[in-house]
Amino acid sequence: MLYVVLPAVLLTITHSLITITFNLSPIPLRIASIVVPLLFGFAAYPLHRVSALGAFVLALLLASASIQAMLTVTGLHDGVPILPTVWVEWREVFEYGASILLAFVSGNILGVVIFQVLPRVLGQGGKPNAFAFRMARLLGQHVGEEQLRRRARLIQDLMQTVGPLAGVAATAMGSIYAGLKGLLG
């Protein structure tokens, strides 16, 4: 529960400070709602080897707990219903939850890339796989065998790292978009 309770408490405190105590623009809160889950998602892999499915479940719990706590604080402070009453407010809640969820998952994928994929790729030796050799030959057949092997190794290393990095980029962009969409138009 370290990856749910602690970041939810941090986000709720941040929410209270920004929206109630200092009455600031919600942009710093939205940025914090991306950064905090991202950091906890990142820490989840090297510390506890949280899998992708585990990260998704933790992210869903974190988003749910955080949003419910923030809605409760706002409802009690402003004397309004805790749960949204109109569809527009519900949509904002879902987008905000998606932002928190995607940020946590992005952090987890980044942790996997840094602590599992890159060391494995950098530690690999030996002969590149057949597909990498075919791709290297397609890029230029008129090179020596050693140059072809180096090219194939580079292609193989790129294939193993680009996928996870694309996953980090996609989920991070989704988190940023969902988190700031309502504020920026």
Secondary structure, 3 states (H helix, E strand, C coil): CHHHHHHHHHHHHHHHHHHHHCCCCCHHHHHHHHHHHHHHHHHHHHHHCCCHHHHHHHHHHHHHHHHHHHHHHHHHHHCCCCCCCCHHHHHHHHHHHHHHHHHHHHHHHHHHHHHHHHHHHHHCCCCCCHHHHHHHHHCCCCCCHHHHHHHHHHHHHHHHHHHHHHHHHHHHHHHHHHHHHHHHC
